[in-house]
Amino acid sequence: MKLLAQEEIQDLRDHIAQGDKLDQMWQSLVQRVEKQTSSLKLVQPGDTVEWWHLAWERISDAAFVYAINRDEGVGEWLKHIVLEMIERPGTDWHGPAFRGRATPQYGVLETTHVGVAVAEACWLCSDLFSDSERTLILEKVKEECQEPCRRSLNDMSNKRGNMSNWFMVLLNGFGTSSILLDDREAVLEAIGYYQTAVRMFNGDSYGESLQYWNYAAHHLSNFQEMLTRYDAELAEQTDFMCYARCIPWAVQSLMYMKPLENSKKIMPRSLNFGDSAAIFRPSANLLLQVAKRAKEVSPQLAGLARWLFEETYSVLELERNELATFGFVNSFQYMSLLHYAGAAAPLSPEEAGLPLVQEFETGNVIVRDGWLNKGAVLGMQAGYEVLQVTSHNHMDQGSFILAHHHERFFIDPGHACYRLETQSKSMATSSHNTWTFQVEGQIEPLVQQTIEGVNFWNPRESLVNRKVVSSMDGITVVRCNLAPIYGRPILNAERTWVTSFPNMMMIIDRISTDVPVKTQTHFLLNNRGNKLLTNLYSDTKIVLRRGEAATKFFLMDTLSGNKSSSCARKLSWGFMHDYYHPLPNQDGQGKEGSAVRVTYENNEFAKEHVMVYAFAMDDIDSIRGWHIYNPAPNVYFAESPNKDGGLSVEVEPDGGLIIQDYGNGRIYGLLDGEIVLKDDGTQRSQ
């Protein structure tokens, strides 16, 4: 198979000559390759990862540049590196020692990355290698990529155990190497595995995390693209819409763009539940493939994918590109250039009609007051449907991420090197904005169960029941019950968010148990760069300032056993990670203290607890004008600085809500899980 036709090469050269974004991508790619081939080594001075982490992007990008401009220096580097890899012992193709060694060898993530790198170099630059060298390349790819990946896929399929992104990564290794080898029988086998992979996606999202959706889909899309170029009719048996349907999830998860600490580069900030980077953006290859291939079947998804590319790739290079294809800090690779000219025109979320409140099957509910403005964005883990795949999940059910004025105040820690104690601490229930429980007579607190270990072959009903997601007139109510994820003695664990963005939010927590407990409610705050200013105004009142934004965060009420009670407030430290690195002690990993943990714990053991929290958000100058107080029992009021608006929430004994918007004078209630208008305010205004 020839990966690039001569007509495609000339077409690309013509587009580059026009001097538009495609030319910018080409120039950036050439500069990247020049830097990464400066010495006759794969790993260059300044690189911080192992060779197999960067092999795919580095080799394939160099091969593409050579295919387009025939740079002799790049060609010399490429031939040397590929032949050096072919001469490596087979064990080197299978990652670090902790991946395991066996006879016969099973494929791992690194197997695919190395094998695909060599395959794409062979396709793009076949004239660099002699017939005997090509024979050696094919033999090595068959022995150390195709067969090990096939063994792993067979093993996963037969055992029907935990499925994850690994399956799709190995499928890319097996399928792409089979195409290189022109092993049609194996290609058909790979298509069968693709049908299995399709089942691993939920209808609008993916059960691992946003970042691992990208990693899995990036590999699936690469194989799908190679198959399209190998045999377009066969490729019709592979449905790329399984991952394309997740594009609105990625769009909704993007909060804003801003520099990261001392960097001058504009970087994305995304809702990052589970193992996902705070600076997440999808891989450009993936976005632009969807933008090109989905134009006919789903113009909306194609346009949104192109919009997300243009928005998050206004700066093409973020951190070192060594972190790209393993999904640590996503970037663009050579395939992005091939897709760009044929991609759909950008379609903004407003033009696409995306709602300001959207729920997704894998648990996220996202509320915002606008798109890429300086308002508020709230992401919640508020109840998921049956998951088709699980892995890389945290104990974060009932947790939330809240940003205002381009500042993330309430955070998810993200993830770090998996072999660090830091990572296990970052996954813990107490490292998220949710509860642990101290059961009377027990020493260790009760924490959430993991949701991992299930998939479409071994499904399990959701352990979190999403009860309400409803909006009216800019007010949103979201409610979920988390009792099953804790198990006995928790009988009911209900959290309700009420928002009136961009400035107001309240949280009502209602707990009932069959033995006395104390609720420990954790709030994790963003102290990246020691830039969080915390004013502990009283035991129940905190004012947070960060950048140009501020939040008043008050514990408004505590009831234990239907009687007024109190909570003890404790401060401790946690982690906030920017992005994942496979090795310890590297950039991206947050230090202890990069997050501040505020914990409110009931002072009394009881079988029933109710806690109400209020949040007012504004710029640092206006925050002083916000007033939050209790005008009556069980009524909680946030009043705007000019007293021309505000929000009150009355919590009824059965959990019902009476919500009044002092801006429009209307009163709302809840009926059968929906917000209803109880009083339009016209009578009271007369």
Wavefront OBJ file of the C-alpha trace (Angstrom):
o trace
v 0.000 0.000 0.000
v 1.172 3.535 -0.759
v 0.108 5.801 2.091
v 0.410 8.995 0.042
v -0.505 9.253 -3.622
v 1.547 11.666 -5.714
v -1.609 13.681 -6.399
v -2.184 14.077 -2.659
v 1.385 15.275 -2.142
v 1.012 17.883 -4.876
v -2.369 18.982 -3.554
v -0.849 19.470 -0.118
v 2.031 21.493 -1.571
v -0.473 23.713 -3.389
v -2.440 24.355 -0.198
v 0.743 25.096 1.755
v 1.665 27.693 -0.859
v -1.534 29.616 -0.062
v -0.102 30.675 3.300
v -3.115 29.849 5.487
v -3.467 27.738 8.643
v -2.298 24.680 6.733
v 0.931 26.489 5.911
v 1.317 27.378 9.610
v 0.901 23.713 10.503
v 3.450 22.697 7.872
v 6.020 25.250 9.010
v 5.500 24.221 12.630
v 5.910 20.560 11.694
v 9.107 21.258 9.739
v 10.576 23.211 12.658
v 9.608 20.427 15.035
v 11.261 17.786 12.849
v 14.411 19.891 12.418
v 14.738 20.141 16.180
v 13.966 16.467 16.762
v 16.475 15.213 14.186
v 19.329 17.507 15.222
v 21.415 14.563 16.432
v 21.476 11.051 15.031
v 19.392 9.739 17.920
v 15.726 9.113 18.548
v 15.789 10.648 22.034
v 17.181 14.168 21.849
v 18.820 16.304 24.564
v 16.118 17.738 26.787
v 13.655 14.893 26.241
v 12.166 13.555 29.459
v 10.511 10.296 28.357
v 11.675 6.869 27.235
v 12.207 6.220 23.536
v 9.048 4.195 23.012
v 6.898 7.062 24.351
v 7.922 9.371 21.503
v 8.720 6.881 18.722
v 5.413 7.136 16.845
v 5.129 10.918 16.571
v 8.816 11.543 16.047
v 9.385 8.945 13.353
v 6.117 9.413 11.457
v 6.409 13.212 11.432
v 9.972 12.982 10.108
v 8.877 10.472 7.480
v 6.097 12.772 6.310
v 8.375 15.808 6.073
v 10.844 13.749 4.052
v 8.044 12.517 1.786
v 7.007 16.113 1.043
v 10.291 18.028 0.798
v 12.903 15.241 0.402
v 15.211 16.786 3.000
v 18.353 14.632 2.817
v 19.304 15.229 6.446
v 15.891 14.104 7.636
v 16.081 11.081 5.345
v 19.477 10.102 6.724
v 18.207 10.431 10.299
v 15.067 8.458 9.540
v 16.834 5.550 7.872
v 19.377 5.320 10.683
v 16.707 5.353 13.408
v 14.397 2.824 11.745
v 17.202 0.361 11.046
v 18.487 0.835 14.586
v 15.030 -0.067 15.914
v 14.904 -3.135 13.690
v 18.197 -4.282 15.192
v 16.980 -3.893 18.763
v 16.142 -7.111 20.612
v 12.456 -7.921 20.538
v 11.999 -7.238 24.232
v 12.806 -3.571 23.575
v 9.598 -3.263 21.541
v 7.477 -4.128 24.548
v 8.043 -1.267 26.919
v 9.526 -1.122 30.403
v 10.231 -4.250 32.408
v 7.121 -3.839 34.565
v 4.999 -4.565 31.479
v 6.188 -8.156 31.792
v 8.092 -10.529 29.550
v 6.851 -13.877 28.280
v 7.403 -16.492 25.618
v 5.525 -15.991 23.408
v 5.416 -12.229 24.012
v 2.112 -10.403 24.440
v 1.627 -6.906 23.061
v 1.420 -3.820 25.277
v 0.880 -0.123 24.579
v 4.499 0.441 23.651
v 4.363 -2.448 21.165
v 1.788 -0.585 19.114
v 3.555 2.770 19.266
v 6.846 1.291 18.063
v 5.265 -0.942 15.429
v 3.057 1.789 13.966
v 6.032 4.179 13.870
v 8.070 1.727 11.799
v 5.101 0.855 9.572
v 4.335 4.479 8.712
v 8.000 5.228 8.020
v 8.125 2.263 5.666
v 4.985 3.447 3.858
v 5.914 7.101 3.575
v 9.581 6.593 2.688
v 9.878 3.157 1.133
v 12.526 4.415 -1.298
v 14.902 5.040 1.625
v 15.259 1.317 2.213
v 16.720 -1.412 0.043
v 14.769 -4.557 -0.748
v 16.695 -6.490 1.889
v 16.106 -3.760 4.474
v 12.373 -3.721 3.711
v 12.306 -7.481 4.165
v 13.912 -7.113 7.597
v 11.413 -4.390 8.510
v 8.433 -6.535 7.544
v 9.782 -9.538 9.442
v 10.355 -7.442 12.569
v 6.923 -5.821 12.414
v 5.273 -9.213 12.022
v 7.252 -10.837 14.827
v 7.281 -7.979 17.342
v 4.071 -6.072 16.619
v 1.461 -7.974 14.628
v 1.702 -11.295 16.447
v 2.099 -9.955 20.030
v -0.824 -7.557 19.533
v -2.946 -10.361 18.100
v -2.192 -12.542 21.150
v -3.256 -9.787 23.518
v -6.459 -9.083 21.594
v -7.318 -12.786 21.558
v -6.607 -13.042 25.258
v -8.786 -10.040 26.127
v -11.611 -11.280 23.932
v -11.540 -14.812 25.325
v -11.327 -13.811 28.980
v -13.929 -11.050 28.608
v -12.421 -9.327 31.597
v -11.798 -5.647 32.062
v -11.677 -3.843 28.719
v -10.115 -0.435 28.273
v -8.220 1.824 25.913
v -5.608 -0.942 25.694
v -7.885 -2.922 23.400
v -8.063 -0.094 20.857
v -4.352 0.675 21.084
v -3.491 -2.970 20.440
v -6.049 -3.057 17.628
v -4.221 -0.182 15.956
v -0.945 -2.063 16.294
v -2.385 -5.307 14.968
v -4.470 -3.760 12.206
v -1.901 -1.266 10.951
v 0.905 -3.823 10.897
v -1.388 -6.279 9.081
v -2.041 -3.642 6.411
v 1.704 -3.055 6.026
v 2.202 -6.802 5.637
v -0.729 -6.961 3.184
v -2.092 -9.795 5.316
v -5.716 -9.563 4.206
v -6.915 -12.362 6.450
v -5.456 -10.563 9.463
v -6.983 -7.272 8.295
v -10.407 -8.931 8.276
v -9.672 -10.233 11.760
v -8.805 -6.684 12.847
v -12.122 -5.430 11.466
v -13.840 -7.992 13.676
v -12.012 -6.590 16.682
v -13.069 -3.119 15.578
v -16.700 -4.206 15.933
v -15.907 -5.134 19.532
v -14.248 -1.767 20.112
v -17.350 0.060 18.875
v -19.321 -1.501 21.728
v -16.979 0.066 24.280
v -18.389 3.564 23.731
v -21.508 4.887 25.368
v -23.886 6.785 23.124
v -22.422 10.228 23.795
v -19.318 9.690 25.931
v -16.794 7.110 27.097
v -16.571 5.355 30.442
v -12.898 5.837 31.310
v -12.263 9.587 31.197
v -12.156 12.390 28.667
v -8.423 11.983 28.155
v -8.656 8.226 27.700
v -11.522 8.649 25.253
v -9.079 10.675 23.200
v -6.279 8.121 23.559
v -8.543 5.233 22.612
v -10.253 7.111 19.782
v -6.944 8.429 18.432
v -5.743 4.864 17.925
v -9.075 3.677 16.574
v -9.177 6.588 14.129
v -5.609 5.898 12.994
v -6.429 2.308 12.113
v -9.668 3.409 10.473
v -7.740 5.921 8.379
v -5.112 3.370 7.352
v -7.874 0.937 6.435
v -9.613 3.594 4.328
v -6.403 4.104 2.376
v -5.850 0.347 2.086
v -9.360 -0.657 1.011
v -12.155 1.907 1.190
v -14.859 -0.756 0.849
v -13.507 -2.681 3.832
v -13.324 0.557 5.805
v -17.087 0.950 5.438
v -17.383 -1.910 7.955
v -15.723 0.277 10.617
v -18.011 2.858 12.206
v -16.072 5.976 13.189
v -19.250 7.526 14.593
v -18.745 5.593 17.843
v -16.067 8.097 18.828
v -17.334 11.011 16.720
v -20.547 11.097 18.777
v -18.411 12.084 21.786
v -17.338 15.387 20.213
v -20.073 17.424 22.023
v -18.766 15.986 25.311
v -15.308 17.354 24.514
v -16.782 20.682 23.390
v -18.840 21.050 26.562
v -15.832 20.106 28.686
v -13.740 22.988 27.327
v -14.014 25.854 29.806
v -11.638 28.523 28.514
v -8.172 29.269 27.140
v -5.433 31.025 29.117
v -1.693 30.754 29.812
v -0.506 28.207 32.359
v 1.300 29.968 35.194
v 4.502 31.531 33.818
v 3.998 30.351 30.242
v 2.944 32.898 27.635
v 1.255 30.245 25.509
v -2.527 30.132 25.552
v -3.556 26.680 26.742
v -6.946 25.006 27.051
v -8.605 24.300 30.380
v -11.082 21.441 30.431
v -13.218 19.670 32.981
v -10.921 16.812 33.946
v -12.737 14.178 35.974
v -10.815 10.951 36.471
v -7.417 10.525 34.868
v -7.466 13.553 32.614
v -5.284 16.619 32.112
v -6.314 20.074 33.274
v -4.945 21.382 29.941
v -6.738 18.733 27.873
v -7.493 19.243 24.203
v -8.264 16.370 21.818
v -5.595 15.200 19.406
v -5.767 17.216 16.195
v -5.608 14.081 14.040
v -8.802 12.882 15.697
v -10.645 16.209 15.461
v -9.771 16.780 11.828
v -10.541 13.217 10.790
v -14.045 13.649 12.222
v -14.295 17.105 10.634
v -13.480 15.549 7.256
v -15.030 12.088 7.344
v -18.283 13.053 9.121
v -19.236 15.930 6.802
v -21.913 13.901 5.052
v -23.233 11.685 7.849
v -23.214 14.361 10.569
v -22.466 17.933 9.486
v -23.020 19.123 13.056
v -20.382 16.832 14.568
v -17.978 17.593 11.723
v -18.403 21.339 12.225
v -18.050 21.104 15.998
v -14.865 19.056 15.635
v -13.406 21.694 13.312
v -14.472 24.468 15.724
v -12.807 22.682 18.621
v -9.631 22.313 16.591
v -9.540 26.001 15.646
v -10.282 27.046 19.219
v -7.762 24.824 20.991
v -5.040 24.879 18.332
v -4.753 28.642 18.050
v -1.344 27.804 19.519
v -0.155 24.740 17.630
v 2.626 23.652 19.984
v 2.058 23.640 23.736
v 4.612 21.674 25.722
v 7.295 19.390 24.287
v 5.878 17.246 21.514
v 7.493 14.184 23.099
v 4.291 13.915 25.152
v 1.844 13.842 22.233
v 0.760 10.425 20.944
v 0.744 8.691 24.308
v -2.030 11.123 25.160
v -0.232 13.153 27.818
v -0.223 16.594 26.150
v -2.113 16.205 22.888
v -0.896 17.855 19.699
v -1.141 17.614 15.911
v 0.749 15.114 13.783
v 1.246 14.791 10.060
v -2.185 13.266 9.420
v -3.761 16.552 10.563
v -2.329 18.233 7.470
v -3.887 15.623 5.200
v -7.331 16.147 6.746
v -7.328 19.921 7.112
v -8.126 21.065 3.578
v -11.086 18.703 3.341
v -12.466 19.400 6.813
v -15.879 20.927 7.374
v -16.142 24.621 8.169
v -16.144 25.459 11.888
v -19.534 25.319 13.597
v -19.625 27.024 16.988
v -21.582 25.528 19.901
v -24.114 28.366 19.584
v -24.556 27.728 15.866
v -24.851 24.004 16.529
v -27.541 24.632 19.139
v -25.697 22.963 22.001
v -27.556 23.606 25.258
v -26.043 25.487 28.180
v -26.996 22.527 30.374
v -26.104 19.079 29.063
v -25.915 15.656 30.664
v -23.869 12.718 29.423
v -24.306 8.986 29.901
v -20.972 8.458 31.626
v -21.808 10.804 34.495
v -20.940 14.389 33.610
v -23.573 17.090 33.874
v -22.235 20.428 32.628
v -23.811 23.827 33.284
v -22.597 27.148 31.918
v -24.031 30.600 31.238
v -22.279 31.091 27.888
v -19.514 29.922 25.578
v -15.917 30.989 26.131
v -17.017 34.029 28.101
v -15.824 34.956 31.562
v -18.869 33.563 33.292
v -19.263 30.326 35.216
v -18.819 26.681 34.258
v -19.859 23.823 36.531
v -19.126 20.168 35.858
v -20.685 17.510 38.103
v -20.353 13.769 38.531
v -24.070 13.425 39.049
v -25.105 9.909 38.092
v -24.114 7.673 35.193
v -25.882 5.120 33.039
v -24.634 1.565 32.513
v -21.029 1.931 31.398
v -19.660 0.051 28.398
v -16.082 0.268 29.667
v -14.410 1.400 32.895
v -10.875 2.296 33.901
v -8.972 5.401 34.974
v -11.925 6.427 37.130
v -11.580 8.185 40.465
v -13.708 7.895 43.586
v -15.350 11.155 42.575
v -19.080 10.540 42.385
v -21.038 13.542 43.602
v -17.983 15.721 43.068
v -17.854 18.875 40.972
v -15.514 21.339 39.263
v -16.438 25.024 39.401
v -14.764 27.846 37.474
v -15.599 31.521 37.297
v -13.994 34.404 35.411
v -11.415 32.008 33.913
v -10.349 30.769 37.334
v -10.939 27.221 38.485
v -11.796 27.361 42.212
v -13.177 23.889 43.052
v -11.129 21.256 41.288
v -10.456 17.642 40.450
v -6.807 16.739 41.129
v -6.212 15.173 37.708
v -3.508 12.520 37.443
v 0.219 11.986 37.808
v 2.696 9.153 37.249
v 0.765 5.999 38.120
v 3.569 4.512 40.170
v 3.595 7.408 42.632
v 1.801 7.424 45.975
v 0.621 10.836 44.826
v -1.585 9.166 42.217
v -3.385 6.888 44.668
v -3.976 9.871 46.942
v -5.282 11.893 44.007
v -7.819 9.178 43.196
v -9.165 8.936 46.754
v -12.667 9.985 47.769
v -11.263 12.578 50.163
v -9.406 14.264 47.277
v -12.664 15.221 45.590
v -15.567 17.537 46.332
v -17.724 14.853 47.863
v -18.203 12.929 51.143
v -16.570 10.367 53.328
v -18.380 9.132 56.454
v -17.192 8.368 59.950
v -19.353 5.510 61.197
v -19.792 5.392 64.951
v -17.548 2.702 66.431
v -15.322 2.380 63.357
v -11.799 3.739 62.916
v -11.436 4.197 59.159
v -13.876 6.427 57.271
v -16.352 4.945 54.820
v -15.330 5.791 51.239
v -16.796 5.233 47.794
v -16.583 1.902 46.017
v -14.802 1.838 42.685
v -16.962 1.775 39.575
v -14.211 -0.007 37.637
v -14.110 -3.617 36.518
v -17.278 -3.672 34.408
v -17.899 -3.437 30.677
v -20.458 -4.312 28.005
v -19.711 -8.013 28.535
v -20.046 -7.713 32.313
v -22.454 -4.814 32.878
v -23.506 -3.469 36.254
v -26.302 -1.095 37.106
v -25.257 2.407 38.032
v -24.297 2.997 41.656
v -25.369 6.647 41.403
v -28.946 7.578 40.551
v -29.380 10.820 38.621
v -32.761 12.106 39.784
v -33.074 15.657 38.463
v -31.522 17.694 35.659
v -33.833 20.596 34.875
v -33.533 24.248 33.836
v -35.861 27.208 33.502
v -35.150 30.926 33.069
v -31.436 30.484 33.748
v -31.963 28.474 36.946
v -30.773 24.868 36.961
v -31.360 22.082 39.472
v -29.303 18.871 39.416
v -29.868 16.111 41.974
v -28.404 12.654 42.450
v -28.443 9.915 45.091
v -25.087 8.294 45.866
v -26.111 5.839 48.588
v -25.363 2.649 46.580
v -21.769 3.661 45.900
v -21.097 3.799 49.653
v -23.231 0.830 50.673
v -24.533 0.200 54.171
v -25.041 1.910 56.511
v -25.799 4.733 54.056
v -29.472 4.599 53.080
v -29.772 7.919 51.276
v -27.008 10.284 50.170
v -28.589 13.009 48.115
v -26.760 16.014 46.717
v -28.608 18.858 44.983
v -27.005 21.721 43.083
v -29.046 24.867 42.393
v -27.406 27.376 40.051
v -28.246 30.829 38.768
v -25.174 31.642 36.724
v -22.906 33.431 36.350
v -22.945 34.405 40.019
v -24.832 32.046 42.325
v -24.906 28.408 43.377
v -26.198 26.448 46.350
v -25.620 22.838 47.373
v -27.999 20.895 49.601
v -26.742 17.594 51.048
v -29.213 15.204 52.710
v -27.902 12.045 54.393
v -29.793 9.235 56.136
v -28.286 6.044 57.589
v -29.256 3.060 59.713
v -26.494 3.680 62.275
v -25.150 7.034 63.497
v -22.458 8.649 61.329
v -20.633 11.913 60.913
v -20.514 13.312 57.389
v -17.121 14.557 56.226
v -17.695 16.923 53.307
v -14.546 17.711 51.346
v -13.868 20.677 49.098
v -10.660 20.754 47.049
v -9.454 24.228 46.076
v -7.021 25.366 43.392
v -3.737 26.597 44.883
v -1.610 26.142 41.757
v 1.351 28.504 42.027
v 0.334 29.458 45.590
v -2.070 31.972 44.049
v -5.146 31.139 46.111
v -5.923 33.814 48.688
v -8.095 32.403 51.465
v -9.897 34.592 53.988
v -11.274 32.405 56.800
v -13.829 34.988 57.833
v -15.455 32.687 60.402
v -15.876 28.978 61.103
v -18.540 28.784 58.386
v -17.567 31.596 56.013
v -14.662 31.610 53.559
v -13.802 34.153 50.883
v -11.580 32.847 48.072
v -9.649 35.039 45.664
v -7.617 33.939 42.692
v -6.506 36.126 39.798
v -9.303 38.552 38.983
v -12.044 36.344 40.410
v -13.459 35.716 43.861
v -15.932 33.362 45.525
v -17.796 33.584 48.801
v -18.224 30.041 50.111
v -20.468 29.701 53.184
v -21.740 26.749 55.175
v -25.266 28.074 55.714
v -26.899 25.442 57.862
v -26.331 22.097 59.540
v -29.046 19.816 60.883
v -28.349 16.522 62.640
v -31.273 14.350 63.677
v -33.639 17.164 62.634
v -32.001 19.525 65.123
v -29.713 22.453 64.509
v -26.102 21.383 64.906
v -22.627 22.405 63.821
v -19.563 21.240 61.924
v -15.857 21.359 62.617
v -13.781 22.791 59.795
v -10.400 21.267 58.992
v -7.787 22.420 56.501
v -5.297 20.090 54.827
v -3.330 19.808 51.617
v -3.778 17.906 48.387
v -2.603 17.854 44.785
v -3.547 19.594 41.572
v -1.847 18.185 38.473
v -1.625 19.966 35.130
v -1.000 16.894 32.986
v 0.302 13.350 33.186
v 3.927 12.340 32.753
v 4.921 8.644 32.671
v 7.952 9.251 34.890
v 8.096 10.709 38.409
v 9.369 14.140 39.417
v 8.519 15.828 36.116
v 6.707 18.936 34.946
v 2.943 18.593 35.037
v 2.901 16.843 38.400
v 1.443 19.001 41.163
v 3.270 19.391 44.441
v 1.582 18.585 47.720
v -0.068 21.853 48.637
v -1.027 22.758 45.076
v -4.546 22.078 46.327
v -6.114 23.154 49.620
v -8.654 20.786 51.144
v -11.456 22.191 53.299
v -13.381 19.533 55.227
v -16.547 20.118 57.214
v -17.324 17.292 59.650
v -20.468 17.017 61.757
v -19.783 17.469 65.448
v -22.496 14.938 66.308
v -23.121 11.351 65.259
v -26.651 11.028 63.909
v -28.727 8.979 61.492
v -29.808 12.048 59.552
v -27.831 15.076 58.430
v -28.642 18.080 56.259
v -25.980 20.587 55.178
v -26.538 23.634 52.985
v -23.727 25.539 51.245
v -23.974 28.819 49.328
v -21.580 30.238 46.742
v -21.450 33.762 45.314
v -18.972 34.491 42.505
v -17.831 37.769 41.017
v -14.711 39.779 40.259
v -12.465 40.641 43.189
v -13.791 44.188 43.506
v -17.484 43.291 43.382
v -17.413 40.265 45.688
v -17.655 42.439 48.792
v -21.114 43.567 47.720
v -22.579 40.057 47.782
v -24.475 39.156 50.945
v -25.474 35.618 51.911
v -27.763 34.985 54.865
v -30.804 33.157 56.272
v -33.880 35.418 56.125
v -36.028 32.653 57.670
v -35.640 29.061 58.904
v -34.615 26.724 56.063
v -34.411 29.660 53.640
v -31.038 30.645 52.157
v -30.510 33.889 50.270
v -27.684 35.274 48.132
v -28.202 38.959 47.380
v -26.470 40.854 44.562
v -24.347 43.944 45.294
v -26.926 46.469 44.060
v -29.784 44.607 45.755
v -31.391 44.328 42.327
v -31.244 40.561 42.155
v -30.404 37.430 43.999
v -31.491 33.889 44.656
v -33.268 32.311 47.578
v -33.768 28.598 48.113
v -36.149 27.168 50.689
v -35.518 23.526 51.558
v -38.665 21.660 52.566
v -38.616 18.701 54.998
v -39.129 16.158 52.199
v -36.336 17.644 50.084
v -38.623 19.796 47.978
v -37.352 23.198 46.895
v -38.931 26.631 46.588
v -36.637 28.853 44.523
v -37.104 32.583 44.081
v -35.248 34.652 41.508
v -35.151 38.221 42.789
v -34.095 39.450 39.362
v -37.332 38.499 37.588
v -39.505 38.039 40.681
v -40.508 34.498 39.761
v -40.886 31.570 42.157
v -40.159 27.998 41.097
v -40.620 24.542 42.548
v -39.826 20.931 41.683
v -42.479 18.562 40.355
v -41.709 15.055 39.120
v -38.057 15.912 38.648
v -38.651 19.116 36.685
v -38.530 22.796 37.589
v -42.018 24.311 37.429
v -43.161 27.914 37.663
v -45.204 28.438 40.826
v -45.585 32.220 40.681
v -44.650 34.476 37.755
v -44.381 37.501 40.053
v -46.976 39.637 38.292
v -49.370 39.772 41.242
v -46.648 40.732 43.725
v -45.314 43.456 41.411
v -48.693 45.234 41.172
l 1 2 3 4 5 6 7 8 9 10 11 12 13 14 15 16 17 18 19 20 21 22 23 24 25 26 27 28 29 30 31 32 33 34 35 36 37 38 39 40 41 42 43 44 45 46 47 48 49 50 51 52 53 54 55 56 57 58 59 60 61 62 63 64 65 66 67 68 69 70 71 72 73 74 75 76 77 78 79 80 81 82 83 84 85 86 87 88 89 90 91 92 93 94 95 96 97 98 99 100 101 102 103 104 105 106 107 108 109 110 111 112 113 114 115 116 117 118 119 120 121 122 123 124 125 126 127 128 129 130 131 132 133 134 135 136 137 138 139 140 141 142 143 144 145 146 147 148 149 150 151 152 153 154 155 156 157 158 159 160 161 162 163 164 165 166 167 168 169 170 171 172 173 174 175 176 177 178 179 180 181 182 183 184 185 186 187 188 189 190 191 192 193 194 195 196 197 198 199 200 201 202 203 204 205 206 207 208 209 210 211 212 213 214 215 216 217 218 219 220 221 222 223 224 225 226 227 228 229 230 231 232 233 234 235 236 237 238 239 240 241 242 243 244 245 246 247 248 249 250 251 252 253 254 255 256 257 258 259 260 261 262 263 264 265 266 267 268 269 270 271 272 273 274 275 276 277 278 279 280 281 282 283 284 285 286 287 288 289 290 291 292 293 294 295 296 297 298 299 300 301 302 303 304 305 306 307 308 309 310 311 312 313 314 315 316 317 318 319 320 321 322 323 324 325 326 327 328 329 330 331 332 333 334 335 336 337 338 339 340 341 342 343 344 345 346 347 348 349 350 351 352 353 354 355 356 357 358 359 360 361 362 363 364 365 366 367 368 369 370 371 372 373 374 375 376 377 378 379 380 381 382 383 384 385 386 387 388 389 390 391 392 393 394 395 396 397 398 399 400 401 402 403 404 405 406 407 408 409 410 411 412 413 414 415 416 417 418 419 420 421 422 423 424 425 426 427 428 429 430 431 432 433 434 435 436 437 438 439 440 441 442 443 444 445 446 447 448 449 450 451 452 453 454 455 456 457 458 459 460 461 462 463 464 465 466 467 468 469 470 471 472 473 474 475 476 477 478 479 480 481 482 483 484 485 486 487 488 489 490 491 492 493 494 495 496 497 498 499 500 501 502 503 504 505 506 507 508 509 510 511 512 513 514 515 516 517 518 519 520 521 522 523 524 525 526 527 528 529 530 531 532 533 534 535 536 537 538 539 540 541 542 543 544 545 546 547 548 549 550 551 552 553 554 555 556 557 558 559 560 561 562 563 564 565 566 567 568 569 570 571 572 573 574 575 576 577 578 579 580 581 582 583 584 585 586 587 588 589 590 591 592 593 594 595 596 597 598 599 600 601 602 603 604 605 606 607 608 609 610 611 612 613 614 615 616 617 618 619 620 621 622 623 624 625 626 627 628 629 630 631 632 633 634 635 636 637 638 639 640 641 642 643 644 645 646 647 648 649 650 651 652 653 654 655 656 657 658 659 660 661 662 663 664 665 666 667 668 669 670 671 672 673 674 675 676 677 678 679 680 681 682 683 684 685 686
